[in-house]
């Protein structure tokens, strides 16, 4: 048997193994048809629309109870969430998405709603033990504690008018109270409105002159804080409105309800509709637990879209102009109780009864 000679030198056309190509740009995701490395047929590349680390980011591990409310801060860099476990968690929106703060032992009952201050590094919370609290986020200490109502406080909103930050709180005791915000504010309400039935939601008008109040009588009451009286009501709901949210331009008011029907009212001074109902939206089931589900307006596109969570464990996003459903976003294992839109990017934040939050990017909207 003769020995095999040396291998011939490579000639033109020889197959040469090349280095793997660089990974796709970070603003795209390649979706393949199979996990099998032998069958990696490319279906499509998804264009990224935000600065999130991934299109979907889970924020979990901070709370042992359901999320009652969650909101971006005015810059969009931070997130605060409050829970039935009586704590408030603080998160970074962008990577690393760290839970950099957990404020516990603030109250003796579930914290039901919160708002970021518009004028300082403070956070306002309301709870089921009748307390309105102001928290200094630089130290994590509570600056102010007010026994604001006689019953459970369901809701809080804030505005900045005439150089002063004002807070509005609504309670099961049938009252809405107006407070001054900030560290130096007193512990006495500057105004009180009697509803004669439990209040589920409050929202300020764009100019801070009116406050919208959702109550158990299925109506939205509009009060002028300068006259200290009711000026009109918004009707159309067949069951209790669960939250109120004003559009970025201040012209429309979003209100989900226990009836699973979401209304958008026209709150401009001169509405073309006698009923002031601008849109009626369906598709987000409220369920039978009477949860105060909180809706929100998109901000990156000037309010072209609205979102409401549901008992079907999804978030429904509608296009306001057409009333069509754009998205049904899954991911949670319980009722989605709260949603918020990022102030600058097409990012939606959702909180659920499963104790977790999800950040998700959606398509870029077209500003009006």
C-alpha positions in Angstrom: 0.0 0.0 0.0 1.5 3.3 -1.0 1.6 6.3 1.3 -0.8 9.2 0.6 1.1 12.3 -0.6 0.7 15.7 1.0 -2.6 17.6 0.4 -2.5 19.7 -2.6 -2.5 23.5 -2.1 -5.9 25.2 -2.1 -7.0 26.2 -5.5 -9.5 28.8 -6.7 -13.0 27.7 -5.7 -12.0 25.9 -2.5 -14.6 26.3 0.3 -13.1 28.5 3.0 -14.8 28.8 6.5 -15.4 32.4 7.2 -15.9 34.1 10.6 -19.5 34.5 11.7 -21.1 37.8 10.7 -21.6 40.5 13.3 -24.8 40.4 15.3 -27.7 42.4 13.9 -28.0 46.1 14.9 -29.4 46.6 18.4 -32.4 48.3 17.0 -33.6 45.2 15.2 -34.6 41.7 16.3 -34.3 38.7 14.0 -37.2 36.3 14.3 -36.4 32.7 13.0 -38.8 29.9 12.2 -37.3 27.3 14.5 -35.0 26.7 17.5 -33.3 24.0 15.5 -29.9 25.4 14.3 -30.2 23.4 11.1 -33.5 25.2 10.3 -33.0 28.9 10.9 -35.2 30.4 8.2 -35.6 34.1 8.8 -39.2 35.2 9.0 -38.7 39.0 9.6 -36.7 41.6 11.4 -38.5 43.7 13.9 -37.6 47.3 14.0 -37.0 48.5 17.6 -38.9 51.7 18.5 -37.5 52.6 22.0 -34.4 52.6 24.1 -35.5 49.7 26.3 -33.1 46.8 26.7 -35.7 44.5 25.0 -39.1 45.0 23.5 -40.6 43.4 26.6 -39.1 43.9 30.1 -40.5 42.2 33.2 -40.3 44.1 36.5 -40.8 41.5 39.2 -39.7 40.4 42.7 -40.4 43.6 44.6 -44.1 43.0 45.7 -45.9 40.1 47.4 -49.3 41.7 46.7 -51.2 43.1 43.8 -50.1 46.2 42.1 -52.6 49.0 42.7 -51.0 51.8 40.7 -47.8 52.3 38.7 -46.6 55.5 37.0 -43.6 57.0 35.1 -42.1 60.1 36.6 -42.3 63.3 34.5 -38.9 62.6 32.9 -39.7 59.0 32.0 -36.5 57.8 33.7 -38.1 56.3 36.7 -41.1 54.2 37.7 -43.0 54.0 41.0 -45.5 51.3 41.9 -47.7 50.8 45.0 -49.1 47.6 46.2 -51.6 45.9 48.5 -48.5 44.7 50.5 -48.2 48.3 51.9 -45.0 49.1 50.0 -43.8 51.4 47.2 -41.2 50.2 44.8 -38.9 52.4 42.6 -37.4 51.2 39.4 -35.2 52.5 36.5 -36.9 52.6 33.2 -33.8 51.9 31.1 -31.1 49.3 31.5 -30.1 48.2 34.0 -33.8 48.0 35.1 -32.9 47.9 38.8 -35.3 48.0 41.6 -33.3 50.7 43.5 -35.8 51.4 46.2 -38.5 49.6 48.3 -40.3 51.7 50.8 -42.1 49.6 53.3 -43.9 50.2 56.6 -45.3 53.5 55.3 -48.8 52.6 56.2 -50.8 49.9 58.0 -53.1 49.2 55.0 -52.8 48.8 51.2 -51.5 51.8 49.3 -54.1 52.4 46.6 -52.7 55.2 44.4 -49.7 57.4 44.0 -48.5 60.4 42.0 -45.0 61.9 41.3 -44.7 65.5 42.4 -44.4 68.1 39.6 -42.3 70.5 41.6 -39.9 68.5 43.8 -38.4 65.0 44.3 -41.4 63.8 46.3 -44.0 61.1 45.9 -47.6 61.3 47.1 -49.5 58.2 48.2 -53.0 57.5 49.5 -53.9 54.3 51.4 -56.8 52.3 52.9 -56.0 53.6 56.4 -57.2 57.1 55.4 -53.7 58.5 55.0 -52.2 61.0 52.5 -48.4 60.7 52.7 -45.6 62.7 51.2 -42.3 60.8 50.7 -38.9 62.4 50.0 -37.3 60.2 47.3 -33.8 61.5 48.0 -33.9 60.0 51.5 -36.8 57.6 51.4 -38.3 59.2 54.5 -41.9 60.3 54.9 -42.1 64.1 55.1 -45.8 64.4 55.9 -48.6 62.2 57.0 -52.2 63.5 57.1 -55.3 61.6 58.2 -57.0 63.1 55.2 -60.4 61.3 55.2 -62.7 59.3 57.4 -62.7 56.2 55.1 -60.5 54.5 52.5 -58.8 56.9 50.0 -59.1 55.5 46.5 -57.5 58.1 44.3 -55.1 61.0 44.1 -54.2 63.5 41.3 -51.9 66.6 41.3 -51.6 69.8 39.2 -49.5 72.9 39.2 -51.4 76.1 39.0 -50.5 79.7 39.8 -47.1 78.6 41.2 -48.6 76.1 43.6 -48.9 72.4 43.5 -52.3 71.2 44.4 -53.5 67.7 45.3 -57.0 66.2 45.0 -58.0 63.1 47.0 -61.2 61.1 46.7 -62.5 58.7 49.4 -65.2 56.2 50.3 -66.5 58.8 52.8 -68.1 60.7 49.8 -65.8 63.7 49.8 -63.0 65.1 47.6 -60.5 67.3 49.3 -58.0 69.8 47.9 -54.6 70.1 49.5 -51.4 72.1 48.9 -48.4 70.0 47.9 -44.8 70.4 48.8 -42.8 70.1 52.1 -44.0 73.3 53.7 -47.8 72.8 53.1 -50.1 72.6 56.0 -52.2 69.7 57.2 -55.6 71.3 56.5 -57.5 70.9 53.3 -58.0 74.1 51.3 -61.4 72.9 49.9 -63.8 70.1 50.4 -66.5 68.8 48.0 -69.4 66.6 49.2 -70.5 63.9 46.8 -72.9 62.0 49.1 -71.6 58.7 47.7 -68.1 57.0 47.5 -65.6 58.6 45.2 -63.6 56.3 43.0 -61.5 58.7 40.9 -60.3 62.3 40.6 -58.6 64.2 37.8 -57.5 67.8 37.3 -58.3 69.9 34.3 -55.4 71.2 32.2 -55.6 74.7 33.8 -56.1 73.5 37.3 -59.4 75.4 37.6 -61.7 72.3 37.6 -61.5 68.9 39.1 -63.3 65.9 37.6 -64.8 63.4 40.1 -66.0 59.9 39.3 -68.4 58.5 41.9 -70.6 55.5 42.7 -73.6 57.2 41.2 -72.2 56.4 37.7 -71.6 60.1 36.9 -68.6 62.3 36.5 -69.0 65.6 38.5 -67.1 68.7 37.4 -66.3 71.2 40.2 -64.9 74.7 39.8 -62.5 75.1 42.7 -62.6 78.9 42.5 -66.4 79.0 42.8 -66.3 76.0 45.1 -69.4 74.5 43.4 -70.4 71.9 40.7 -70.6 73.4 37.2 -71.9 70.4 35.3 -71.9 66.5 35.1 -70.8 64.0 32.5 -73.2 61.2 32.0 -73.3 58.0 29.9 -71.9 55.4 32.2 -74.2 52.5 33.3 -71.9 51.6 36.1 -69.2 53.2 38.3 -66.3 54.8 36.5 -63.0 53.3 37.8 -60.5 56.0 36.9 -60.2 59.3 35.1 -57.4 60.4 32.8 -57.1 63.7 30.9 -55.7 63.8 27.3 -52.4 65.6 26.7 -54.1 68.5 25.1 -56.6 68.8 27.9 -59.7 68.4 25.7 -60.9 64.8 26.4 -61.4 62.7 29.5 -60.9 58.9 29.5 -63.0 56.9 31.9 -63.2 53.0 32.1 -66.0 51.6 34.2 -67.3 48.5 36.0 -69.6 47.9 33.0 -66.6 47.1 30.8 -67.4 50.1 28.7 -64.8 52.9 28.4 -66.0 56.4 27.5 -64.1 59.4 26.2 -65.9 62.7 27.0 -65.3 66.0 25.3 -64.5 68.5 28.1 -63.8 71.5 25.9 -65.8 74.6 26.8 -68.0 74.3 23.7 -68.5 70.6 22.8 -70.2 69.8 19.5 -72.1 66.9 21.1 -74.9 67.6 23.7 -73.9 64.5 25.6 -70.2 65.3 25.4 -69.5 61.6 24.6 -66.7 61.6 22.0 -66.0 57.9 21.8 -67.4 54.6 23.3 -64.8 51.9 23.5 -65.3 48.2 24.2 -62.9 45.3 24.5 -61.5 45.5 28.0 -63.6 43.4 30.3 -63.7 44.8 33.9 -64.5 41.4 35.5 -66.6 40.8 38.6 -64.1 41.9 41.3 -65.0 45.6 41.1 -61.3 46.5 40.7 -60.5 50.2 40.2 -58.8 49.7 36.8 -56.7 52.8 35.7 -56.5 53.9 32.1 -54.0 56.2 30.3 -53.4 58.3 27.2 -50.3 58.0 25.0 -48.0 61.0 25.2 -45.4 60.5 22.5 -48.0 61.1 19.8 -50.1 63.7 21.5 -52.8 61.4 22.7 -53.7 59.4 19.6 -54.1 56.2 21.6 -55.6 55.1 24.9 -55.0 52.0 27.0 -57.0 50.2 29.7 -56.3 46.9 31.5 -58.7 44.1 31.9 -59.8 41.0 33.8 -58.8 38.9 30.8 -55.1 39.6 31.9 -54.4 41.8 28.8 -54.1 45.4 28.0 -56.3 46.9 25.3 -55.0 49.8 23.3 -57.4 51.7 21.0 -56.9 54.4 18.3 -58.9 57.3 19.6 -59.9 58.7 16.2 -61.4 55.5 14.8 -62.2 53.6 18.0 -60.4 50.5 16.7 -58.4 48.1 18.8 -54.8 48.3 17.9 -53.3 45.9 20.4 -54.4 43.2 23.0 -51.1 42.8 24.9 -50.8 39.6 27.0 -48.2 38.6 29.6 -49.7 38.9 33.0 -51.2 36.1 35.1 -53.9 38.3 36.8 -56.1 41.3 36.1 -54.2 44.2 34.7 -55.0 47.0 37.2 -52.9 49.9 36.0 -51.3 51.2 32.8 -49.2 54.3 32.0 -47.5 55.6 28.9 -44.0 56.9 28.8 -43.9 60.7 28.4 -41.5 60.7 25.4 -41.2 57.2 23.9 -43.8 54.6 22.6 -43.5 52.5 25.8 -46.4 51.2 27.9 -46.2 50.2 31.5 -48.6 47.7 33.0 -49.2 46.5 36.6 -51.3 43.5 37.6 -52.8 41.6 40.4 -50.0 39.0 39.9 -47.7 41.5 41.7 -45.5 42.2 38.6 -45.1 45.0 36.0 -44.2 44.8 32.3 -42.6 47.4 30.1 -43.4 47.0 26.5 -42.6 49.0 23.4 -45.2 49.6 20.7 -45.2 51.2 17.3 -44.3 54.8 17.0 -47.5 57.0 16.8 -48.0 59.9 14.5 -48.4 63.1 16.4 -51.3 65.2 15.4 
